[in-house]
Every structure is written in structure tokens, then in C-alpha cells.
Amino acid sequence: MIASLQGVVAARNGDQITLETDGGVGYAIHLPTAMLARLPATGQRMRLHTELVVREDEWSLYGFESPSEREVFRKLLGAAGVGPRLALALISELGAERVVRAIRERDLTLLSSVSGIGRKKAERLALELADRMDDVALPAAAAPSGNADAVRALMALGYSAVEADDAVRLASREVALEDTPQLIRRALASLAVARTGR
């Protein structure tokens, strides 16, 4: 198995990069969306923790920033009906820590907010994987924002789960968690600033 790779970012195409190792071998690797946003410039070095997924018709390599993120990907692949693309979509849209938390807490609304996952698939994911996620260590930063209603309200307005959760977490530093309307207003203000760049 190819457990990790280190080299130079040679090219990028969609959710895939080509990482060229010091030995001159270029590996095509699929990455989560959040990682693509922080990708070093072409020609810069990086290290990835990787997972090789072998199917009858193709071999694909997936890259992650940490071993724990890769472990979440592996566990997702263990669920019925979850292939590597859907597992990567879950990590891309929610982040590995939120995926673990949503499965542990059986947050079907959050899970089904991911494209390709309906309510029934979300229920099956939570049922199959809740116990298997017990040994996944979550960093302290993954603690819940504290107000799920505010997060869901922002998601209903078109923000991703990651954007909504981060905005509510930020707003909760200034507003009481129990004050949902004010929390939403403050979170929307910070999201608007982030989108306009002001």
C-alpha cells in the first residue's frame, strides 16, 4: 500500500493533483476540496497521507493532510453503498471532524446536506458507522458550535455546513448561544464580509 507521498506539485486538474516525487514518478491524487484551497503553488513541495482504492476497472489514489482524516475516509468506505467519490464528497463538504461528529450524534440533517446523500442513506451511514467512529480521535477544534438551529438556518440559505458552522462558532464569541436570531444575524454579517473580502 502507498501510505504517504512527498514531492512537488506538478499540476492540478479539478479535484486531482499530480505530485512528482524525487524519484521522478508523478502520482495522480484526488484531494478533499478544503485541502485544494490550501494547496501550495505549482513547483512547491508537500506531503500527503494516501489511500489506494482498488476497483475492478480502476486504481485511484486519495490524499489527506493527516492520518486521522485518512482513517475517516477508510471507515466511510466500509459502509454499504459508499464508494471513494462519495466518501471524499463527505469529507470535502463537511470536513472529517464534522463527519465523525454527525455520524456519532446521528445528525441526519447534516449528513443529508451532502450532495448524493438522501435521508435513507444518512440513516444507514449513522447506523452502520456510529460504533466504528468511536476510536477516531477528534481535535479540540472540532467541538460543536453549540447552536445547531443557527447552523441549519444558514445552510438553508445556501451556505455549506463548514461555512455555517465556522460562522456560528465565530459569532458565539460575541453572542449568547441561546440567542439564536442574534447568532444568525451576527454569523450572516461575518459571512458577508468574508464573501466580499471587506
C-alpha positions as CSV (number, residue, x, y, z in Angstrom):
1,M,0.0,0.0,0.0
2,I,1.1,3.6,-0.7
3,A,0.8,5.1,2.8
4,S,2.3,8.5,2.1
5,L,3.9,10.6,-0.6
6,Q,6.2,13.6,-0.6
7,G,7.1,15.6,-3.7
8,V,6.4,18.6,-5.8
9,V,3.0,19.7,-7.0
10,A,3.5,19.3,-10.8
11,A,-0.1,20.0,-12.0
12,R,-3.7,20.4,-10.9
13,N,-6.9,19.3,-12.6
14,G,-10.2,19.7,-10.8
15,D,-10.0,17.8,-7.5
16,Q,-6.9,16.0,-8.6
17,I,-3.2,16.9,-8.5
18,T,-0.1,15.4,-9.9
19,L,2.6,15.0,-7.2
20,E,6.0,14.3,-8.6
21,T,8.3,12.5,-6.2
22,D,12.1,13.0,-6.0
23,G,12.4,9.8,-8.0
24,G,10.6,11.4,-10.9
25,V,7.4,9.4,-10.6
26,G,4.2,11.5,-10.9
27,Y,1.2,10.3,-8.9
28,A,-2.4,11.5,-9.8
29,I,-4.1,12.1,-6.4
30,H,-7.6,13.1,-5.5
31,L,-7.9,15.6,-2.7
32,P,-10.7,17.0,-0.5
33,T,-12.0,20.4,-1.5
34,A,-10.7,22.2,1.6
35,M,-7.2,20.9,1.0
36,L,-7.3,22.1,-2.6
37,A,-8.0,25.6,-1.3
38,R,-4.8,25.5,0.7
39,L,-2.7,23.8,-2.0
40,P,0.9,25.0,-2.4
41,A,1.7,26.7,-5.7
42,T,2.9,24.5,-8.6
43,G,6.5,23.7,-8.1
44,Q,6.2,23.7,-4.3
45,R,6.7,20.7,-2.1
46,M,4.1,18.9,0.0
47,R,3.5,15.7,1.9
48,L,0.3,13.6,1.8
49,H,-1.1,10.7,3.7
50,T,-2.6,8.5,1.0
51,E,-5.1,5.7,0.5
52,L,-5.0,3.5,-2.6
53,V,-8.5,2.3,-3.6
54,V,-8.6,-0.6,-6.0
55,R,-11.7,-1.4,-8.1
56,E,-12.2,-3.8,-10.9
57,D,-12.0,-1.1,-13.5
58,E,-9.6,1.4,-11.9
59,W,-7.0,2.2,-9.2
60,S,-7.3,5.6,-7.6
61,L,-5.1,7.4,-5.1
62,Y,-6.6,9.7,-2.5
63,G,-4.6,12.2,-0.4
64,F,-5.2,13.7,3.0
65,E,-3.4,16.1,5.4
66,S,-3.4,13.8,8.4
67,P,-3.6,10.1,9.2
68,S,-6.9,10.7,11.2
69,E,-8.5,12.2,8.1
70,R,-7.4,9.2,6.0
71,E,-8.8,6.9,8.7
72,V,-12.2,8.6,8.5
73,F,-12.1,8.1,4.7
74,R,-11.4,4.4,5.2
75,K,-14.2,3.9,7.7
76,L,-16.6,5.6,5.3
77,L,-15.6,3.2,2.6
78,G,-16.7,0.4,4.9
79,A,-20.3,1.4,4.8
80,A,-22.6,-0.2,2.2
81,G,-23.2,1.9,-0.8
82,V,-20.3,4.4,-0.1
83,G,-17.6,4.5,-2.7
84,P,-14.5,6.7,-2.7
85,R,-16.2,9.6,-4.6
86,L,-19.0,9.8,-2.0
87,A,-16.6,9.4,0.9
88,L,-14.4,12.2,-0.5
89,A,-17.6,14.4,-1.0
90,L,-18.5,13.9,2.7
91,I,-15.0,15.0,3.8
92,S,-14.9,17.8,1.3
93,E,-18.3,19.3,2.2
94,L,-18.3,18.7,6.0
95,G,-14.7,18.1,7.0
96,A,-13.5,14.9,8.6
97,E,-14.2,16.0,12.1
98,R,-17.8,17.1,11.3
99,V,-18.4,13.8,9.5
100,V,-17.4,11.9,12.6
101,R,-19.5,14.1,14.9
102,A,-22.5,13.9,12.6
103,I,-22.3,10.1,12.5
104,R,-21.8,9.7,16.2
105,E,-24.6,12.1,17.1
106,R,-26.8,10.7,14.2
107,D,-27.2,14.2,12.8
108,L,-29.2,13.1,9.7
109,T,-29.9,16.7,8.6
110,L,-26.2,17.5,8.4
111,L,-25.3,14.2,6.7
112,S,-28.1,14.5,4.1
113,S,-27.0,18.1,3.3
114,V,-24.1,16.5,1.3
115,S,-24.8,16.0,-2.4
116,G,-25.6,12.4,-3.2
117,I,-26.8,11.5,0.3
118,G,-30.5,11.3,1.0
119,R,-32.3,10.8,4.3
120,K,-32.2,7.0,4.0
121,K,-28.5,6.8,3.1
122,A,-27.8,9.2,6.0
123,E,-29.7,6.9,8.4
124,R,-27.8,3.9,7.1
125,L,-24.5,5.7,7.5
126,A,-25.2,6.6,11.1
127,L,-26.5,3.1,11.9
128,E,-23.5,1.3,10.3
129,L,-20.7,3.6,11.4
130,A,-21.6,5.1,14.7
131,D,-19.8,2.4,16.7
132,R,-16.9,2.3,14.3
133,M,-16.2,6.0,14.7
134,D,-15.7,5.6,18.5
135,D,-11.9,5.2,18.2
136,V,-11.4,8.2,15.9
137,A,-9.7,11.0,17.9
138,L,-11.2,14.4,17.3
139,P,-9.1,17.5,17.9
140,A,-10.3,20.1,20.3
141,A,-11.2,22.5,17.4
142,A,-13.9,20.1,16.3
143,A,-16.1,20.8,19.2
144,P,-19.7,21.7,18.1
145,S,-20.5,25.3,17.6
146,G,-23.3,24.9,20.2
147,N,-26.3,26.0,18.2
148,A,-27.4,23.5,15.6
149,D,-30.5,25.6,14.8
150,A,-28.4,28.5,13.7
151,V,-26.1,26.3,11.6
152,R,-29.1,24.7,9.9
153,A,-30.7,28.1,9.2
154,L,-27.5,29.3,7.5
155,M,-27.4,26.0,5.5
156,A,-31.0,26.6,4.4
157,L,-29.8,30.0,3.0
158,G,-27.3,28.2,0.8
159,Y,-24.1,28.2,2.9
160,S,-22.1,25.0,3.2
161,A,-22.0,23.1,6.5
162,V,-18.4,24.1,7.0
163,E,-19.1,27.8,6.3
164,A,-22.2,27.8,8.6
165,D,-20.6,26.0,11.5
166,D,-17.5,28.2,11.3
167,A,-19.6,31.4,11.2
168,V,-21.8,30.4,14.1
169,R,-18.7,29.4,16.1
170,L,-17.2,32.8,15.4
171,A,-20.4,34.6,16.3
172,S,-20.8,32.7,19.5
173,R,-17.8,34.6,20.9
174,E,-19.9,37.7,20.9
175,V,-23.4,36.5,21.3
176,A,-25.0,34.0,23.8
177,L,-25.5,30.6,22.2
178,E,-29.2,30.7,23.4
179,D,-30.0,33.8,21.3
180,T,-30.4,32.0,18.0
181,P,-31.8,35.0,16.0
182,Q,-29.0,37.3,17.0
183,L,-26.4,34.5,16.5
184,I,-27.7,34.1,12.9
185,R,-27.6,37.8,12.2
186,R,-24.0,38.0,13.5
187,A,-23.0,34.9,11.6
188,L,-24.6,36.3,8.4
189,A,-22.6,39.6,8.8
190,S,-19.3,37.7,9.1
191,L,-20.2,35.6,6.1
192,A,-21.0,38.7,4.0
193,V,-17.7,40.2,5.0
194,A,-15.8,37.1,4.0
195,R,-17.5,36.9,0.6
196,T,-16.9,40.5,-0.3
197,G,-13.4,40.5,1.1
198,R,-14.0,43.6,3.1
